[in-house]
Amino acid sequence: MGKSQNLYRKAKNIIPGGTQLLSKRPEMFLPDFWPAYYKEAKGCYVVDLDGKSYTDMSYMGIGSCILGYADSDVNKAVKRAIDSGSMSTLNAPEEFELAKVLIALHPWADMVRYARTGGEAMAMAVRIARAASRKDAVLFCGYHGWHDWYLAANLASDSALDGHLLPGLNPLGVPRTLQGTAFPFRYNDIENFLKLIKIHKNNIGVVVMESIRDQKPIREFLATIREVTKKLKIVLIVDEITAGFRLNTGGAHLLFGLKPDMAVFAKGMSNGFPMAAVIGKEEIMQRAQDTFISSTYWTDKIGPTAALATIKKFRTCNVSKHLAYVGRLVQEGWRTLAAKHALKTEISGMLPLGHFSFQYDKPLELKTLFTQLMLAKGFLATNAFYASYAHKEEHVQKYLSAVGEAFAFIAKAIKKGNPAKFLKGPVCHSGFKRLT
Ligand SMILES: Cc1ncc(COP(=O)(O)O)c(C=O)c1O
């Protein structure tokens, strides 16, 4: 074991769960062997504490670094912001500049508020929406963070949130009185949505969803949601925290002609620097003044500066086109190589956020083995690829050549019936699990 794994073992004694983000736990990738910590990250390269360099063909800062790590243009702007004082008693004018940019990109929206992380921005949006509709219940689809309004869905049944990106989320500590305030519906399932509307009609004030994630939206699904929410005066919030700024410069909902009442942006917007924005129609956003929503670090200058520089680069470099290009290369590569080695896989996800699954009895064993084999070849890799502007054709070529070798190895191990024999450590976790 190297310095990174040793440090992680020690960290678990004084940091419960080891990390601040479930998706950064080494156990989610390759228990005992994933290099938990880094000392440098630039472009799509990451150097661990032992000085080993890896090409990141996995999550790129869990989707936060669309331009690549330590992007020079964004960093230059941020360094200026730091040197000119990133915090003061007065406000940063960049807040106004960014609001203008976001409203220009989303002409249906009139006003903007800021936060610094996705989950808190979602909590803010839900609070404003409840204040506007004066109704408590939220119908939602997908993953939206760790806050009480969301985890309340698991108070009724601890599996309600399964199928919404992260299975097994425990609502312990969420007041039981919130039971019956959040109900999940399935993406692209119109009947399921309408059924829930019928049951809870009188109490629903908010509908929360991503406009797109793993599946392409059925036009009628989005149209039904918009029509019903409008008719019943329910506030429709689109969560663009991960989908936004990948398929286009702005929210993905723009591509589908969906005009929500509010939209939320975060990690897709500022290339690794904490920033989040809630945008919306004036009559709803003004309700932020009727409730109390306020925090010191929502006023720092780095966040809006990073977002402005990132969005500028998205535009000037046509970044979404590049993400689709490398994302397609990777997905096509997986497909070709899986067919070549007769590996049963399912490939899904939009081009910039692709993933595959092994269609076998013990898929997690195979996923762990894949990560182990790829790590040995110098890649941070799992069964997903989040494309960035820093990924160029040469990275994809080298990666696919390694994937070919890994797939060949896995196919052979499956044939022999003993893939688990090749694992150096335990099988990876699939969702939330307590770490003792
Ligand atoms: C769609 C969506 N909503 C909300 C969140 C939560 O954002 P954060 O991790 O910044 O709190 C995420 C994070 O993965 C997300 O993908």
The ligand as an ORCA input file, in Angstrom:
! r2SCAN-3c Opt
* xyz 0 1
  C     -28.411     16.220    -10.227
  C     -27.678     16.553     -8.978
  N     -28.271     17.294     -8.043
  C     -27.655     17.627     -6.891
  C     -26.374     17.191     -6.628
  C     -25.702     17.580     -5.330
  O     -24.705     18.502     -5.558
  P     -23.502     18.688     -4.498
  O     -22.769     17.410     -4.440
  O     -22.694     19.843     -5.021
  O     -24.150     19.045     -3.177
  C     -25.703     16.405     -7.577
  C     -24.356     15.903     -7.306
  O     -23.907     14.913     -7.814
  C     -26.380     16.064     -8.775
  O     -25.790     15.293     -9.713
*
